Amino acid sequence: MGDRAVVNVGPEPLSFDEVTMVARHGAEVRLTDDAVAAMAAARIRVDELAESPTPAYGVSTGFGALATRHIDPSLRAQLQRSLVRSHAAGSGPEVEKEVVRALMLLRLHTLATGHTGVRPKTAKVLQDLLNASITPVVHEYGSLGCSGDLAPLSHVALTIMGEGVVRDAAGDLRDAAEALKQAGIEPVELAAKEGLALINGTDGMLGMLILAMDDLGRLFRTADVAAAMSVEALLGIDRVFAADLQALRPHPGQAASAANLRALLKDSGIMESHRDGTCTRVQDAYSLRCAPQVAGAARDTLAHAAVVAERELASAIDNPVVLADGRVESNGNFHGAPVGYVLDFLAIAVADVAGISERRTDRMLDVARSHGLPAFLADDPGVDSGHMIAQYTQAAIVSELKRLAAPASVDSIPSSAMQEDHVSMGWSAARKLRRAVDGLTRVLAVEILTAARAL
């Protein structure tokens, strides 16, 4: 594998950095000896249940609303195949490679805890797919975020069986069987419980949350840089960012944002030039004065999301699960509500950070409010339009971000003949957050471009 970074996957939680290293930067993954031992031990218990005459959900029965049927041992391999094939029913555009790699890694981690009953050889195929950069084609639509991200994970499970369509390391669409053969990966015939264990997780929505958090950490710092440039360009008052004023309202995100603004404006010649007593301005517009309050609240929302994501990374999500004492129990841990909520919270914060950025941009273009700057920052106003339409682009994106801030997690549509009668829509919350992050990136870029021109 050359000089690739290696992420060890065992029963202990992965870190955010490890997830992004594998998803975005192609790090190699390696199942630990502890993981293999934990999986082998749990598999013994699943095999015992499979041989028992007493029906056990997910091992010797059908699934969901069809769980009352006891399946004959001779039909169980077919049951697993049928489960995966029927659930790989996603539709719409392909989701991004980094999202699929994140969900593959996170499912591999849950398998590595030993709580799913999957055989080590089945988990190893998932490891090998990641290392060969073979990416199953996963579609935009199909997950309700309950019973996990069923359709997305089923398209991955299909690949483990050597079926379906993948993208190879070069990004070309290939038949899965052909791509696996070329990479020297032997597909597996899934044994009892394995099909269910491969598809019953919140891995897609969690992966997208971790990737969005990686982006937003950078973007919220960038928002402070953009705000500082705009305050400077608009001859704003930097005293409002003083530590003693900020301490009167001790939100940690606000303190961090204000500290950034102070550091960025510290040696500003422009700031100094209007402290000579001739400046008659008493206070600035909210989009300047309240920059740390908005960017800070966004940071605090991000910090809350990180707490939820850490807990989810420490989880082993499957149904049923194999417990340390050998019991195999049904549960509802696959419900995506905790993750769905924070994905929606972040979309609200993103819309607001973008909204205040657009307002600062607009001030720099309007001669009534821009303190001596030329109209629209044009070289020759009237002959050219300067940044007029750049602000239109921002406004169009901000309008879309407001729509994307409407929560997905308050919606639910019953499925599986009313067995799955309340779902999280967490996958949908994650998909719209990705779009929102892209929009915020573009809005901040326009503000920075405009403030640089103004300066």
Secondary structure as GFF3:
##gff-version 3
##sequence-region A 1 455
A	DSSP	beta_strand	6	9	.	.	.	ID=ss1
A	DSSP	alpha_helix	16	25	.	.	.	ID=ss2
A	DSSP	beta_strand	28	31	.	.	.	ID=ss3
A	DSSP	alpha_helix	33	51	.	.	.	ID=ss4
A	DSSP	three_ten_helix	64	66	.	.	.	ID=ss5
A	DSSP	three_ten_helix	73	75	.	.	.	ID=ss6
A	DSSP	alpha_helix	76	87	.	.	.	ID=ss7
A	DSSP	beta_strand	91	94	.	.	.	ID=ss8
A	DSSP	alpha_helix	97	112	.	.	.	ID=ss9
A	DSSP	alpha_helix	120	131	.	.	.	ID=ss10
A	DSSP	beta_strand	135	136	.	.	.	ID=ss11
A	DSSP	beta_strand	139	141	.	.	.	ID=ss12
A	DSSP	alpha_helix	150	160	.	.	.	ID=ss13
A	DSSP	beta_strand	165	167	.	.	.	ID=ss14
A	DSSP	beta_strand	173	175	.	.	.	ID=ss15
A	DSSP	alpha_helix	176	183	.	.	.	ID=ss16
A	DSSP	alpha_helix	194	199	.	.	.	ID=ss17
A	DSSP	alpha_helix	203	233	.	.	.	ID=ss18
A	DSSP	three_ten_helix	238	241	.	.	.	ID=ss19
A	DSSP	alpha_helix	243	246	.	.	.	ID=ss20
A	DSSP	alpha_helix	252	265	.	.	.	ID=ss21
A	DSSP	alpha_helix	269	273	.	.	.	ID=ss22
A	DSSP	alpha_helix	286	289	.	.	.	ID=ss23
A	DSSP	alpha_helix	291	313	.	.	.	ID=ss24
A	DSSP	beta_strand	321	322	.	.	.	ID=ss25
A	DSSP	beta_strand	328	329	.	.	.	ID=ss26
A	DSSP	alpha_helix	337	365	.	.	.	ID=ss27
A	DSSP	three_ten_helix	375	377	.	.	.	ID=ss28
A	DSSP	alpha_helix	388	404	.	.	.	ID=ss29
A	DSSP	alpha_helix	426	454	.	.	.	ID=ss30
###
